[in-house]
Amino acid sequence: MKRKIFYAFGSFFLLLSLTACGGKNNSSSGTTSDLTGEQLFAQSCSGCHGADLKKGYAPDLDKIGSKYSSEEIQDIIEKGIGDMPDGLLKGEDAKKVADWLATQE
């Protein structure tokens, strides 16, 4: 009985966390705000990747700039990769986050 309750709660929290990372940008232009790349990351990405870029359940991003260029990071943000959904950020917002992440080495 305890095992069933444990799995039920675990499934609920997994679903909740995936839903938090799966939100779509509703703006047709792709720009939602005048926030910086770091602020947009905190708003849209840190739930999965961690506020410090490495304490989330998604891949660590604290050294992502040494692996990918800003353009490659933007492409990943807009199109998704692996379990990461596409379209979390688009256009200028995706570029801002990509430019900021590219400085993380």
Buried (B, 14 or more C-beta within 10 A) or exposed (E): EEEEEEEEEEEEEEEEBBEEBEBEBEBEEBBBEEBEBBBBBBBBBBBBBBEEBBEBEBBBBBEBBEEBEBEEBBBBBBEEEEEBBEBBBBBBBBBBBBBBBBEBE
